[in-house]
Amino acid sequence: MNYSGADLVLNSRPVNYRRFPVVSETSTNSRYRPRSSDYIDYFYSHLRKWESETSVISSVAEIQKHRSFVSIVNIGELAIPLILDELRVEPSLLFLVLPRITNEDPVSLSDRGNIKSMVDAWLAWGERNGF
């Protein structure tokens, strides 16, 4: 891949920074069926697009309707380690993808509205579930 100088850094990480989670490619129920590790590039491409195009949107519902958000959801279980890794680096609304993939929600009612607490709940969920 060729990147212009303007694309080289996102949140202080190189655009082509890769993490290689140990997951089974057949474990996803998603409509997107990746070959080898191309889902990682797919994930980060859509993450960058989603972050840049929704940074000025205040409606969570609108943020979740974004095409790249939906694309990340469609990666399925393969995206979970990548999402949790991103949340460890920087808490963000990316955690909103997780309930759609997992059909779970570990966030307590008292933590709703507190992004840091909501992210922490998902990170704890990830540890309990082997991510």
C-alpha positions as CSV (number, residue, x, y, z in Angstrom):
1,M,0.0,0.0,0.0
2,N,1.1,3.5,-0.7
3,Y,0.4,6.2,1.9
4,S,0.8,9.9,1.4
5,G,2.7,11.8,4.1
6,A,-0.5,13.2,5.5
7,D,-1.8,9.6,6.1
8,L,1.2,8.3,8.0
9,V,0.0,9.0,11.5
10,L,-3.4,8.4,13.2
11,N,-3.6,8.9,17.0
12,S,0.2,8.7,17.1
13,R,0.3,5.3,15.5
14,P,1.5,4.6,11.9
15,V,-1.4,3.9,9.5
16,N,0.0,0.5,8.6
17,Y,0.6,-0.5,12.3
18,R,-0.6,-4.0,12.6
19,R,-1.5,-6.2,15.5
20,F,-1.9,-9.9,14.7
21,P,-4.5,-11.4,17.1
22,V,-4.7,-15.2,17.3
23,V,-8.2,-15.9,16.1
24,S,-9.8,-18.4,13.8
25,E,-11.0,-17.1,10.5
26,T,-13.9,-19.5,10.5
27,S,-15.1,-18.3,13.9
28,T,-16.9,-15.3,12.5
29,N,-20.6,-15.2,11.5
30,S,-20.1,-12.1,9.5
31,R,-21.0,-11.5,5.9
32,Y,-17.4,-10.4,5.3
33,R,-15.2,-13.4,5.0
34,P,-11.5,-12.3,5.1
35,R,-8.6,-14.1,3.5
36,S,-5.5,-14.5,5.8
37,S,-4.9,-11.1,7.4
38,D,-6.6,-8.8,5.0
39,Y,-9.4,-8.1,7.6
40,I,-6.8,-6.1,9.5
41,D,-6.3,-3.7,6.7
42,Y,-10.0,-3.6,6.1
43,F,-10.7,-2.9,9.8
44,Y,-8.1,-0.1,10.0
45,S,-9.2,1.5,6.7
46,H,-12.8,1.7,7.9
47,L,-11.8,2.8,11.4
48,R,-9.8,5.7,10.0
49,K,-12.7,6.7,7.7
50,W,-15.3,6.3,10.5
51,E,-13.2,8.4,12.9
52,S,-12.5,11.2,10.5
53,E,-16.1,11.4,9.1
54,T,-17.9,11.2,12.4
55,S,-15.7,13.4,14.5
56,V,-18.1,16.4,14.3
57,I,-21.3,14.3,14.7
58,S,-22.9,14.5,18.2
59,S,-25.7,12.0,17.6
60,V,-24.7,8.4,18.6
61,A,-27.4,7.1,16.4
62,E,-26.0,8.8,13.4
63,I,-22.4,7.7,14.3
64,Q,-23.7,4.1,14.4
65,K,-25.4,4.4,11.0
66,H,-22.1,5.4,9.3
67,R,-21.2,3.0,6.5
68,S,-17.7,2.3,8.0
69,F,-19.2,1.6,11.4
70,V,-21.5,-1.0,9.8
71,S,-18.5,-2.4,7.9
72,I,-16.6,-2.9,11.1
73,V,-19.6,-4.7,12.7
74,N,-19.7,-7.0,9.6
75,I,-16.2,-8.2,10.2
76,G,-17.6,-10.0,13.2
77,E,-15.6,-11.8,15.9
78,L,-12.3,-11.2,14.1
79,A,-12.7,-7.5,14.9
80,I,-13.0,-8.0,18.7
81,P,-9.3,-8.2,19.5
82,L,-8.6,-5.2,17.2
83,I,-11.3,-3.1,18.8
84,L,-10.2,-4.0,22.4
85,D,-6.6,-3.2,21.4
86,E,-7.7,0.3,20.1
87,L,-9.8,0.9,23.3
88,R,-6.7,0.1,25.5
89,V,-4.7,2.7,23.6
90,E,-7.5,5.4,23.6
91,P,-11.0,5.1,25.0
92,S,-13.6,6.1,22.3
93,L,-17.0,5.3,21.0
94,L,-15.6,2.4,19.1
95,F,-16.9,0.2,22.0
96,L,-20.3,0.7,20.4
97,V,-19.5,-1.9,17.8
98,L,-19.0,-4.6,20.5
99,P,-22.7,-5.2,21.5
100,R,-23.6,-5.6,17.9
101,I,-21.0,-8.3,17.4
102,T,-21.3,-10.1,20.7
103,N,-25.0,-9.6,21.5
104,E,-23.8,-8.8,25.1
105,D,-23.5,-5.6,27.1
106,P,-21.4,-5.7,30.2
107,V,-21.9,-2.0,31.0
108,S,-23.9,-1.4,34.2
109,L,-26.7,1.1,34.2
110,S,-24.8,3.4,36.6
111,D,-21.9,3.6,34.1
112,R,-24.0,4.6,31.1
113,G,-23.0,7.9,29.7
114,N,-19.4,7.7,31.1
115,I,-17.3,6.7,28.1
116,K,-14.2,5.8,30.2
117,S,-16.3,3.5,32.5
118,M,-18.1,2.0,29.6
119,V,-14.8,1.2,27.8
120,D,-13.4,-0.2,31.1
121,A,-16.4,-2.5,31.3
122,W,-15.7,-3.8,27.8
123,L,-12.0,-4.3,28.5
124,A,-12.9,-6.3,31.6
125,W,-15.3,-8.3,29.5
126,G,-12.5,-8.9,27.0
127,E,-10.2,-10.2,29.7
128,R,-12.9,-12.5,31.1
129,N,-13.6,-13.9,27.6
130,G,-10.0,-14.5,26.6
131,F,-9.3,-11.5,24.4
